[in-house]
Amino acid sequence: MHVPVLLLETIALLDPKQGEFFIDGTLGGGGHSKIILDKIGKTGKLLVVDLDKKATDQFKEETAAENVIIANDNFAKLPEILKKHKLRRADGLILDLGFSSDQIELSGRGFSFLRDEPLLMTYSDENEPLYQLLTRMKQEEIEAVIRDYGDERYAGRIAREIREKIRRREIIRSSKELADLIKRAVPANYEHGRIHPATRTFQAFRIYANKEVENLESVLANIGKIVTKGGRVAVISFHSLEDRIVKNYFRNYAKEQKVEILTDKPVTASIAEVSQNPRSRSAKLRAVKILKS
Ligand SMILES: C[S@@+](CC[C@H](N)C(=O)[O-])C[C@H]1O[C@@H](n2cnc3c(N)ncnc32)[C@H](O)[C@@H]1O
């Protein structure tokens, strides 16, 4: 079961009140949504969005409330989703980026380098699977993705191995095949064994295959169409690149006096939370209040 990160901190910043309309753009296991729903009460409304149909179907089963609207869709399309459901701009929006533990453990879509699954790496069939994408990418493109989205110093070596395989017309069909290839490409004492050699490359390919950077940029660029004046926005990211994007958007909006920044520094997990949920170690939470939209 996915354990929500920075739950209390996020709810404190979003401050959902009775009767308000909230959006959870990354439903996942619904950890944040359930508390928001509790706080806004029966007179409030909650729109939940997730690309992963398993996540939205499960929430439908668990939470058959009349005041919940469930959309199996991309949060980058929130302005259109609001129109489609004839909803006004929200009093609050949460984005808890990336993937959930359920997706690593149960999706069967190749997110885990410890499993032997088809190398899809996508949250839904909306995006092209990674094994197919790799057949069309140039070596330099593969290297740039691994380096920029994974901060992987052996990006060049890994990209070369992948391209060699594709050149021999051997498609990398499974997560295990990719993990084994990466292991062969990097030195045996990779990071002194602290992390699995495939950790960073898998993260990079997941971000790339799901267009996570583009989706984040799009939702932040449209925030005024999604959240109303006085509304609160909270974003939890797990990667320095994403956190930088969030920080820059919020700073630029603050300069234009469109938002008030509620977190001078990003909020991070307490030692107690990290010890219970290691996934929270890299989480960074930033929040703003909309002043003009
Ligand atoms: C970290 S999990 C959210 C966990 C959730 N807050 C909880 O506590 O259970 C991120 C979720 O966002 C979804 N997701 C990622 N990118 C998305 C996008 N562009 N649009 C909609 N959902 C997305 C993933 O499928 C995943 O279920």
The ligand as an SDF file (V2000), in Angstrom:
LIG
                    3D

 27 29  0  0  0  0  0  0  0  0999 V2000
    3.0450    9.8160   -5.7630 C   0  0  0  0  0  0  0  0  0  0  0  0
    1.5760    9.1940   -6.4470 S   0  0  0  0  0  0  0  0  0  0  0  0
    0.3120   10.0310   -5.5730 C   0  0  0  0  0  0  0  0  0  0  0  0
    0.0340    9.4300   -4.2460 C   0  0  0  0  0  0  0  0  0  0  0  0
   -1.1310   10.0330   -3.4990 C   0  0  0  0  0  0  0  0  0  0  0  0
   -0.9350   11.4120   -3.1540 N   0  0  0  0  0  0  0  0  0  0  0  0
   -1.3870    9.2270   -2.2530 C   0  0  0  0  0  0  0  0  0  0  0  0
   -1.0930    9.7230   -1.1610 O   0  0  0  0  0  0  0  0  0  0  0  0
   -1.8600    8.1010   -2.3290 O   0  0  0  0  0  0  0  0  0  0  0  0
    1.5210    9.9700   -8.0120 C   0  0  0  0  0  0  0  0  0  0  0  0
    0.3370    9.5780   -8.8810 C   0  0  0  0  0  0  0  0  0  0  0  0
    0.2700   10.5480   -9.9280 O   0  0  0  0  0  0  0  0  0  0  0  0
   -0.0940    9.9180  -11.1350 C   0  0  0  0  0  0  0  0  0  0  0  0
    0.3660   10.7870  -12.2090 N   0  0  0  0  0  0  0  0  0  0  0  0
    1.6300   11.0500  -12.5950 C   0  0  0  0  0  0  0  0  0  0  0  0
    1.6420   11.9500  -13.5910 N   0  0  0  0  0  0  0  0  0  0  0  0
    0.3390   12.2740  -13.8230 C   0  0  0  0  0  0  0  0  0  0  0  0
   -0.3110   13.1720  -14.7200 C   0  0  0  0  0  0  0  0  0  0  0  0
    0.3970   13.9210  -15.5910 N   0  0  0  0  0  0  0  0  0  0  0  0
   -1.6500   13.2710  -14.6720 N   0  0  0  0  0  0  0  0  0  0  0  0
   -2.3640   12.5280  -13.7880 C   0  0  0  0  0  0  0  0  0  0  0  0
   -1.8210   11.6520  -12.9290 N   0  0  0  0  0  0  0  0  0  0  0  0
   -0.4810   11.5410  -12.9400 C   0  0  0  0  0  0  0  0  0  0  0  0
    0.5580    8.5600  -11.0710 C   0  0  0  0  0  0  0  0  0  0  0  0
   -0.1480    7.6580  -11.8850 O   0  0  0  0  0  0  0  0  0  0  0  0
    0.4570    8.2300   -9.5670 C   0  0  0  0  0  0  0  0  0  0  0  0
   -0.7020    7.4740   -9.3090 O   0  0  0  0  0  0  0  0  0  0  0  0
  1  2  1  0
  2  3  1  0
  2 10  1  0
  3  4  1  0
  4  5  1  0
  5  6  1  0
  5  7  1  0
  7  8  2  0
  7  9  1  0
 10 11  1  0
 11 12  1  0
 11 26  1  0
 12 13  1  0
 13 14  1  0
 13 24  1  0
 14 15  1  0
 14 23  1  0
 15 16  2  0
 16 17  1  0
 17 18  1  0
 17 23  2  0
 18 19  1  0
 18 20  2  0
 20 21  1  0
 21 22  2  0
 22 23  1  0
 24 25  1  0
 24 26  1  0
 26 27  1  0
M  CHG  2   2   1   9  -1
M  END
$$$$
